[in-house]
Amino acid sequence: MSKDSPPTAPVVGFVSLGCPKNLVDSEVMMGLVDRAGARLTSRPEEAEIIVVNTCSFIDAAKQESVDAILEMARLKSEGRARKLIVAGCLVERYRDEIRKWIPEVDAVVGTGELESILEAAGIEAPKTVSPFTILSGTPAGRAEGEQRERQGRFRRDAWEGAARELPAYLYDEQTPRVLSTPRASAYIKISEGCDHPCSFCVIPNLRGKFRSRRFESVVAEAEALVAKGVREITLIGQDTTCYGEDLGLKDGLAALLDRLAGIEQLRWLRFLYAYPNRITGRLLETMARHEKICRYLDLPLQHASSEVLKRMKRGGGSEIFLKTLEKVRAAVPGIALRTSFIAGFPGESLRDFELLEEFIAEAKFDWLGVFGYSDEEGSEAHGLEGKLPKRTIEARRRRMMKLQQEISRRAKQTWVGRELLVLVEGESEETPLLWEGRTEFHAPEIDGKLYINDFGERERLEAGRFYRAQITESHDYDVVARILAGPL
Ligand code: SF4
């Protein structure tokens, strides 16, 4: 097709960056263009319209997004693409600048205006579909969000060129979605936005106030996904443990898990991410009661020194956190715990840092991520005194990772000999001699790898099916397994 003749069914390629929440936004936009008759491609060089869905959580993510936009702009000037659209968090922050500095960009789509992807792409909406305004069914919000708004939590004054309106959009079960995850596995976004005041974080300014999907909407989506062959569902939100508070639900996440665990053909159900002081007895009891709910908890703690946590506006400290972890491990024996920390927050003294290291050594997380502090304009921490040099931040980050490497190596040694249920994902990207899979203790994409080097008597494995496997080797973060039985 020539660049001059307007196509009737344009080919659209998506590049999705950042977290699973952004991936779901990409899947919704893909669903919208697919329903409008466009063809989707996973190869941007084949696309006539390229959409880059960006992340701008921290500096490194922004840089990755800008690099991807520039790479796609190059494709546009050299290849067959005739339109470049930038979507996502970067747009919420630099809406005008993107157009100004990268003239190849034809349109921008913020996180709160996903349905405008059709207009941006110049694709006509199907006539049989109801207007998009009724898609979200977004509830009014909750008192905490209103109060934070009055306190200036969501202000974007420091961001010249950002849109004034906070995003309020949230998809629902009626919204078309094209899954980009392996067939057996899917994310469901159960809430959007965040009302917490964490002083380093600009996500609330980018994504808006906390709002939950309706309970029945999530259930309907989960049932539809399972009917299509999905066997693992991962519920996501900035803080899933707040789910339903704006709907007047008490222990909404526990109630939702309870209900979803009743879907017959669903095998695994998990949720990301939990806020430390919102882990209720009922939530843990629900996790323990259902075999389908993976024994896995991602609990971002950010730090362990109560002084630093106070400045982060999060509260808590190592003693409280250790008690929480003890409670979680007692209620759900064998649970895998993941957390993430920020190294080098403004004012982090050597003693604060050592406290954090002592905490890591004692808490013994199964999985751990460390971000070096990124000084984000528009965050409260941006105005704090005591910023540390970049090299100190990086040195502390590395020291923490080194410590965790040793903890993880020892923990993975105890896996050897264990028999576990494994969801086989397919051939390893590293070598066709190995396949990869995950146990209930590995969330999609994020944790260490499980390699399969022995298929038993089978010639091949089926991706997307469950097998019983035995762990035969362990490394720092990864393990190797052989298949014993299945597909199951
Ligand atoms: S809870 Fe998470 S998303 Fe919300 S403000 Fe804190 S760090 Fe940011």
Residues whose N, C-alpha, C, O or C-beta is under 5 A from the ligand:
A	BS01	SF4	C194 H196 P197 C198 C201 I203 Q238
